[in-house]
């Protein structure tokens, strides 16, 4: 399901972390070009329909954290 919206305007990437210390947890980071395209996607009825199908697969509601991803490059 995570690959169904790869052509969404402003979508850049999804990163998924599977924590070593919790086999039942998944942390996903979804990256958009900017706040405007993220917000448009979040309020799109097609996104809401997709989320309904996705939520049915989860035991609990996910925690959401909005913010900016920042990358720091190392020269090592």
C-alpha positions in Angstrom: 0.0 0.0 0.0 2.9 2.4 0.7 3.8 2.4 -3.0 0.3 3.3 -4.3 0.8 7.1 -4.2 4.3 7.4 -5.7 2.9 9.9 -8.3 1.3 12.2 -5.8 2.2 15.8 -6.4 5.2 16.9 -4.2 5.9 13.4 -2.9 9.6 12.8 -2.6 10.2 9.6 -0.4 9.1 7.3 2.3 11.5 5.9 4.9 10.6 3.0 7.1 12.4 2.1 10.3 11.9 -1.3 11.9 13.2 -0.8 15.5 15.6 -3.5 16.8 13.9 -3.4 20.2 10.3 -3.6 19.2 9.3 -6.2 16.6 5.7 -4.8 16.5 6.7 -1.2 15.8 7.2 0.6 12.6 8.3 4.2 12.2 7.6 5.8 8.8 8.8 9.2 7.6 7.0 10.5 4.5 8.8 13.4 2.7 7.1 16.0 0.6 8.7 18.9 -1.4 7.1 21.5 0.9 4.4 22.2 3.4 1.9 23.2 0.7 2.0 19.9 -1.2 2.0 17.9 2.1 -1.1 19.8 3.3 -2.9 19.4 -0.1 -2.2 15.6 0.0 -3.3 15.3 3.7 -6.7 16.9 2.9 -7.3 15.1 -0.4 -10.3 12.7 -0.2 -8.3 10.0 -2.0 -5.7 10.2 0.8 -8.5 9.8 3.4 -9.9 6.8 1.5 -6.4 5.2 1.4 -5.8 5.9 5.1 -9.1 4.1 5.9 -7.8 1.0 4.2 -4.4 1.4 5.8 -5.8 2.0 9.3 -7.7 -1.3 9.1 -4.4 -3.1 9.1 -3.2 -1.5 12.4 -3.9 -2.5 16.0 -4.0 1.1 17.2 -4.1 4.6 15.8 -0.7 5.8 14.7 1.1 8.8 16.3 1.6 11.7 13.9 4.4 14.2 14.1 4.6 16.9 11.5 7.9 18.8 11.0 10.8 19.4 8.8 13.4 16.7 7.9 17.0 18.0 8.1 20.0 16.2 6.8 23.5 16.7 8.2 26.4 15.5 6.0 29.5 14.1 7.5 32.9 14.4 5.9 34.3 11.3 7.7 
